[in-house]
Amino acid sequence: MRASPRRCGRSEEDPLALPEVLSGDTIAAIATPAGAGGIGIVRLSGPQAGQVLRTLFRHSSRDPLQSPRRLCLGQVVDPATGHAVDEVLAVYMPGPGTFTREPVVEIDTHGGGLVLREVLRLCLRAGARAAQPGEFTLRAFLNGRIDLAQAEAVRDLVSARTHLASRQALAQLEGALSDRVRRTRGSLLDALAGVEAAIDFDETVDYDAVAELLHGAEDELRALVKSAREGIRRREGLRVTIVGRPNVGKSSLLNSLLRNDRAIVTDIPGTTRDTLEESVDLAGLAITFVDTAGLGAEAGDDPVERLGRERSWRALRGADMALLVLDASRPLDDGDRAVAEGAASAPLMLAVWNKIDLGPPREPGPLAGCPEVHVSALTGAGMERLEASIVSLALQGDRGEDEAPLTSERHLDAARRALEAASAAREGLADGYRLDMAAEDLRGACRALGEITGESVDADLLTRLFATFCVGK
C-alpha cells in the first residue's frame, strides 16, 4: 500500500525524519539556486499559503487571491515595520490543481540572495515553516499527484548533465517506467489471484494459465534488469581512468578527447604527477576522464613519483572503465603487461594503441581478449572510433532509447528480487509445492515491484530517498 499520511515523528538523531506533510502545516523554501540572478523564486505549499501571501503582499492592481493563476505585481512588505522588501510578481494557485495538490504560492523576486532570504524569513514569521529537502515533491507523491518513480525523475531531471539523461528523466516523469512496471506487476497480481482462488475454494490451480502469466512477467523482469545498465549510466555517467606506462601519450589522449589542452604534455617521461579529472558529454553520456601518472616503473626514492603512482592505482580502483594506453610504435614489455593486469581489475577495459602516426597499427596480440582501438592523439586519427568504442563498451550494445529503463540501483535491486520470487513461484507450482508457498512468493514479487512505484513503501525509505533532493523541489 502507498504510505499513509500519518504523523512520522522527528528526532535529533534523524533531522530528515518524514514530516507530517498532510497535517495542515504550510512549507516555504527558496526554489532557485544560490547566487545573483535575474529572478529568484520563493515557493510555498499548504493550506495557509494564501494567508501568508495576504499578510506580506501589497498588490498594485489585482489581488492574487482574487485572481488565481495570474501573476500580480506588487511589493513584499515587512508587517512589523511597513517597509517594502522588494517589488515582486506573485501568483496564487488553489489546490488540488497544483504540483502538490495543495494551495501553492510562488513569489518572483529580484534574484539577489539577500532579498530571497529576507522574503523567506518573512514567510516563516507569517506562519510557514522551512521545507525539508524534496518536501514539495514528497507531498506530490503522498497526495497521489505522482508515483515514487516519477518523484525520483524530478530529481534526476534537475541534475541531468546530458541530453540523454534529460530525455530519460522526462520520460520517467511522464510515467514510461511506471507504466512498464505496473503492467508487469499486474501480471503477477493476476497469477496471485489464480493461486489464491484455488486456495480459498480448495481447487486445483489452473497451472497453464498461471504459468503463462508468470513466463510473461519473468521475461519482462529480465528485460527490466538488463535495461538498468543503460539507464543507470545515462543518469549517473561514467568514470573512465586513463592508465599506462610513462610517456605513452595519456595526457595527449585526454586533451584530444576533451578537444582542449587541459593537461600539460611534454616529451619528458613522468610529466603528470597527479590525477587530473575533466568531464565531457560523449554521445549523450556524462563521462569523467581521469588522467593519471605513469605506472609500471619503479618510483625510486622520489616521494612525489611514489605518491603519484599511489593516486593512479587509487583512481583505477574507483573507475567504471579503464583506458589502457599502449605505445603502438614499440613492442609490449613486462611493464606494459603489469599495467594491463592492474587495469583488468576495472569493470570495463579498453586497450588504446596510441602513436600510430609513428608506424603501422599493431595487430591484436597479447591483449586479444580486450577490445582495442588504434589512434593517434597527435593527429586525431582514430579518435571518433575511440569515442564510439567507449560509449558502446559502457552500454555494452544496449541502445534501446525507446525503452523505459530502470534508472537506479534501488530499482535494479527491487526488479531482481521480484524476478527471483516470481521464478520461485512458477518452479514451485511446477514441482507440486504447496499453493500457500507459491502465493507468498508472488506477494513478495508484487511487493518488490511496488517499491519502485511506491505502492509498497515505508517512511524510512521515503526519508532516505527524499533527503537526496534539493531544498525547494
N, C-alpha and C positions, 0 to 999 in steps of 0.2 A: 504493500500500500504506500501511497505517497505520504511523506512526513506530515503529520497533523500540525496545525498551527497552535500548539500548546506552548506553555512557557518553558523555556530551557534556561536554567539559571546560569549566571556568570560567576566566575571565581577569579581571585587574584592570580592563581596559577595559570588560568586559561583566559586571558583578556579577550580572546576572539570567540568565546563561547557563543553559541547561536542565540541571538536575542529573540524576544517575543515580537516578531515583526507584524503580527496582526492584532496586537493588544490595544491599539488606539494611540500609540505614540507617533510622532512625526519626526522624520530624519532630515538632515541637511548636510551638504558637502559641496566643496568646490569640485566641479566636474571637468575642468580644463587643466592642462599641465602647468607646472610651476614655471615662473618666469614672465617677462613682459611680453605682451601681445596686443593685437588689435582689440579683441574682446576676451572676456572671461565669463564663465557661467557658474552661478550658484544654483544648485538644484535642491528642491525639497519634495518629499513624498510622505503622505499620511493625511489623516482626516483634518488636521489643523493647518495644513499647508496654506489654505486660503486665508485663514485668520492671521497667520504670521505675515503674509503679504499685506493684508489690510493694515496691520499695525505699523509697518515700515514704509509703505509705498505711498507717495503723494503724486497722484496722476495729473497729467497736464490736460488731458481731454477725456478719454474713455477710462472708465473703471474696469480693470481686467476681470474682476469677479462678475461684472455685469456683461462683459464681452468675452466669454471664454474662448480659448484657442486663437485669440488675436493678440498680436504684440501691441503693447500700450506704452507710450512714452511717459516718463515721469522721473521722480527722484526717490532714492532711498534716503530716509531721514532718520536720525537717531531720536527716538521718542523722548529720551531723557533730557536732551539739550535743544531739540528742534533744529539742529544743524543738518544740512544736506551732506551726505557722504559721496554721492555720485549721481550723475544723470544716467538713467538706465532704460532698457526695454524690459518689460515683464510680461509674462504670459501665464495664465491660469488654465489648467486642463482638468476638468472634473473626471472622476472615475465613473465607470470602470474602463472607459476607452483610452487608457494610458498604458505605458510600458509596465508599470507596477500594478495596474488595475486599482490604484488609489488616486485621490486627488494629487496632482503634481503641479509644482510651480517652478519656473525657470526664470532667473533674473540675469539678464545680459548686461554686464558692467564693462567699463574700460578694463583692459587686460593687465593692469598693474597688480602685483602681488599684494601690496598694502591695501588697495581698495577691496580686493576679493576677500582678504582676511577680515576686514572690518565689516563687510556685508554679512559674511558668515557669522561673525561674533554677534551681530545684532539679531540674526535669525535664531541663534541658540538662546540668546537672552529673551527672545519673544516667545519661547516655548518649545522650540525644536531641540533635538539632541543630535550630537555628531554621529554621522553614519559610519558604520564599520566597513572595512574593505568588501566590495562586491554586494553591499546590502540592498541596493536598488534592484540588482539582478536577482538576488535571493528572494526578494519579495515578489518579483515577477514569476519566479518558479513556484513558490508556495501558494500564490494566488491563481495558479493554473494558466498563466499567460504563456509560458514556455515550459519545456521539459528540461531535464538536467543536461542532456547532451547539447541542447540549444543554448543553455546558460553558459556552458563551457565555450561554446562557439563565440559568444560575445567577447569573452576574454581573449580568445585566440585571434579574433578579428582586430581587436585593438593592438595586439602585439605582433601581428603578421609583418614579416620582413621582406616577403617576395610576393609577386602577383599570384603564384600558385598557392601559397599559404593563405592569401587573402580570399581567393576564389573558393578554396576548400572550406574555410571558416564560414563564408557566406552561405554556401550550400548546406552546411550543417545547421546554421542558424535558421535556414528556411525549412529544415526538417528532413533533409535527404537521408541522413544516417538514422534518425529516429524512426522514419517510416520503414526502413530496411530492418531494423532491429525488432520493431513491433510485428512485422509480418512473420518473422521467424519465431518470435515468442508466441504469436497466435497459433502457429502450427503445433508448438509444444503444448499449449493450453488445450487445443483440440484433442491431442493424443492423451493428455492427462484426463480430460473429460471421459474419453472412452474407457480408460482403465478404471476410473472411479465409478463409472456406471456399472461395470462388471462387478466391482467390489460391493456396491450398495445393493445390487439385485441378485448377488450370488450367481452370476452367469459367467460363461466363458468369454474372455475378451476377444473382440474381433481383431485378431493379430494382424491380418493382412492390411486392414485399414490403418491401424496404429503404426505398423511398420512403414507403410508408405509415407505417413506424415513425418515419422522420425528420420527416415532416409533423406527426405527433402530438407528437413531442419538441419541435419548434420552437414549436408552439402553446403548449405548457406553459411553455417557457422564456420566451416573450413575456409570458405571464401572470405568471410569476415576476418578470420585470424590472419590469412595471407595478406589481406589488404592493409594490415596495420603497419607493415614495414614502410610502405609508401606514405601512408597517412601521417605517421609519426615523424618521418624525416622531412616531409613537406612542412610540417608545423614547427618542428624543433630545429631543423637544419642539421649540419654535419660538421664535425671537427676532423680535418684532414691534416695529418702531420707529415711534413716533408723530411725524410731522413736519408742519409747516405754518407759515404766517405768524405773527408775534406776535399774541396776543390772539384767536386763532380758537377757543380752548377745548380745547387739547391736554391740559393738566393736569386740567381738569374731566372730560374724557373718560376719562383714566386713572383718576381717582377713582371714576367711575361703573362702569368695568369691574371695578375691584377691590372695589367696594362698601365703600370705606373712604376717608377723607380723607387720603390718603397725600401728595399734592402740594399745595403752597401755591397757592391760587387768589386772584387779585385782578383788578380791572378795569384795573390798570396794565400796559401792554404791557411785555414783557421781564421778567416776574416770575421765570420759570425761566431760570437762568443756566448750569445744569449738567445732565448727563443723570441720570435717576433710573430705577432698574430695580426691578421687582417681578414676582414670578411668581404664577401662578394656574392652577388646574385648570379648563380650559374644555372642557366636554363630553368629558372624558377625555384631552385634550391638555394637556401642560405648556407653558404659554405664558409667556414672559418679555416683558413690555411695557417698552419703553424710552421714557420721556418726554424730550423734547429742548427746547433753546432755540429760539425762533422763528427762521425763516430768511426769506430773500427781502428783507431790508432791509440797508442799509449799517451796519456796526458803528461807523463813525466812528473817533474816537480812543480810545474806551473799550476798554482791553485785556481787561477781563472779558467784555464782549459778544463781542469777536472770538474769544476762547478758547471761549466757549460755542457759538458757531456752528461753529467747527472741530470741536468734540466732537460736535455734532449730525451733521455730514457724516460723521464717522468712524463714529458709531453706525449711520448709514444704510448705509454700505458693508458693515457686518457683519451686516445684517439678512437674515432669511429672507423677511420681508414688511414692506412699508411701509404704514402707515395715513396717508394724505394727508388731513389735516383742513382743511376749507374752511368759510368763513363763509357759510351759506345766506342770510343777511339782506342781502348786498351782492353786486354783480356781481364776476366774476373780473377780475383785473387782471394786468399783466405780472409782478408779484411772485409771484402765485399760480402762474402758468404756469412761472416759473423753478423754483419749488419742485417742481412736478409733474414737470418734466423731470428734476430730480435724483432724485426718488423713483422714477421709472420705471427707474432702474438696479437697483433691488432685484429679486430673482427673482419676487416677487409684489407686487402693489399693489392697494389697495382705497381708493377715494375716500369719505370720510366727510363729508357735508354736515351740519355742526353748526348749532345755534341755530335749528332750525325753529320753535321757540316764538316767534320774533320775526317770523315771516311764513310764507306758504305754502311748502312744499317746492319747491326748484328742479327743473326737469325736466333730464334729462341733456342736456348741450350740448357745450361744448368738450372735455370729458373722456369722451365717449361710448364710447371704446374701453376704458375702465376700469370694472370693477364698481363700483357706487355704492350707498350706503346713506344714508338721511336720518334724523337723530337729533336729540335734544335732550339733551345731557349734564346740563342743569339739571333737567329734568322726568323724564328717564328714557325718554321716548318713543323708540321705535325701537331701544332697546339690545339687546333679545332678538334682533331681526333682525340687528343688527350682530354679535353673538356667533356666531350661526349662520352668517353670511356668512364670518367669519374661519375657522371650522372647515371649512366647505365649500371655501373657496378653498385652504386649507392642504392638504387631502386631494384637492382637485380632483375631488370626487364619488366617490372610491374609498372606500366604506364597507363593503367585504366582510369583516365581522367574523368570519364563519365560515371564512374562508380562513386559510392559514398563510403569511403574507408573509415576504419577505426582510426582515431587520431591521438590516442594516449595509451600509456602503459596500463592505466586503470581500465580502459575499455578492453584492451587485449587480455588482461587477467580475467575479467568477467566473461568474455567470449570463450576463453579456453576452459574455464570451469563449467560453463553451460554445455560445451561440446562434450566434455568428459562425462557429465551427468547424463546427457541425452544418449550417448553411446552405451553407457552402463545400463540404462533403462531398456533400450532396444535389445541388447545382448541378453539381459536377464530374462526378458519376456520370451526370447527365442529358446533359452535354455530351461524354461519352465519354472523360473524363480517365482516367489510369492508376489502377488499383484501389489500388495501394500509397499513392498520394497521398490518396485518399479515406479509406483506413484510418488514415493518420496524422492527418488532420483529426478523425476520430471518436475516436481516442485522446486527442487534445488536448481535445475536448469532455468526455470522461469524466474526464480529469484535473482539468479546471476545476471540474466539479461535485463531484468528490471533495475539493476544497479546502474546500467548505462543511461537509461532514460528517466530514472527517478521513481518508477512505480514501487520499488523496494529500496528504501534508503533510510538511514538513521541520522540523528542530529550530529553525531561525531563526524560522519563523512561530510556532511554539509559544512560543518565548521572548518574542517581541513581544506575542503575544496575552495570555498569562497574566501578563505584567508589569502589565496594566491591572486585575488583580483586587486585592482587598484581602488582606492577610495574614490567615491563619486560615480562608480559604474555599477 
